Amino acid sequence: MEKAKFQIGDLLPLSLTIVVAGIGMAYGLSVLADVRDDMTATTAEYNATADTITAVAKFPSKLGLIVTVIVAAVLIGILVRYLMVR
């Protein structure tokens, strides 16, 4: 079994994935808000849509933490690999 090799180049695909996910969530939240606005405020569908918007809206606020953890994991992997070779 071959060991995983970490490189700085691994950060670019990860960062692009995070950007695309953020854009997708922004458009998704916009669509959900439009759907919610078309419903009567006292229905179960309106409440379900509002709850979904509230739940999904919490994820983008955590993107900074997620990016920090990914970058730290890649850098730690590079350092460990470098120090193990020495």
C-alpha positions in Angstrom: 0.0 0.0 0.0 1.4 3.3 -1.0 1.5 6.2 1.5 -0.4 9.4 0.7 1.8 12.2 -0.6 0.9 15.7 0.4 1.9 18.6 -1.8 1.1 22.3 -1.8 -0.6 21.7 -5.1 -3.3 19.8 -3.3 -4.7 23.1 -1.9 -5.9 24.4 -5.3 -8.5 21.7 -6.0 -9.7 21.9 -2.4 -10.0 25.7 -2.6 -11.9 25.5 -5.8 -14.3 23.0 -4.3 -15.0 25.3 -1.3 -15.6 28.2 -3.6 -18.1 26.2 -5.8 -19.8 24.9 -2.7 -20.2 28.4 -1.4 -21.6 29.7 -4.6 -24.0 26.7 -4.8 -25.2 27.3 -1.3 -25.8 31.0 -2.0 -27.9 30.3 -5.0 -29.7 27.5 -3.2 -30.6 29.8 -0.3 -31.9 32.4 -2.8 -34.1 29.8 -4.4 -35.4 28.6 -1.0 -36.2 32.2 0.0 -38.2 32.7 -3.3 -40.1 29.4 -2.7 -40.8 30.4 0.9 -42.1 33.8 -0.2 -44.6 32.2 -2.5 -46.3 30.3 0.4 -48.8 31.3 3.0 -47.1 32.2 6.3 -49.2 29.8 8.4 -48.7 26.6 6.5 -46.4 23.6 7.3 -44.7 24.1 4.0 -43.7 27.6 4.8 -42.4 26.6 8.2 -40.4 23.7 6.7 -38.9 26.0 4.1 -38.0 28.5 6.8 -36.4 25.8 8.9 -34.4 24.6 6.0 -33.1 28.1 5.2 -32.1 28.6 8.8 -30.3 25.2 8.9 -28.5 25.6 5.6 -27.5 29.2 6.4 -25.4 28.1 9.3 -23.0 26.2 7.1 -21.4 29.1 5.2 -20.4 30.7 8.5 -18.2 27.7 9.2 -16.4 27.8 5.8 -13.5 29.7 7.3 -12.9 27.1 9.9 -13.2 24.3 7.4 -10.6 25.9 5.1 -8.3 26.5 8.1 -8.5 22.8 9.1 -7.9 21.6 5.5 -4.8 23.9 5.0 -3.4 22.9 8.4 -3.9 19.2 7.6 -2.1 19.5 4.3 0.8 21.5 5.9 1.1 19.1 8.8 1.2 16.3 6.3 4.0 18.0 4.3 6.0 18.7 7.5 5.6 15.1 8.8 6.7 13.7 5.4 9.7 16.1 5.2 10.8 15.3 8.8 10.4 11.6 8.3 12.7 11.6 5.3 15.5 13.4 7.1 
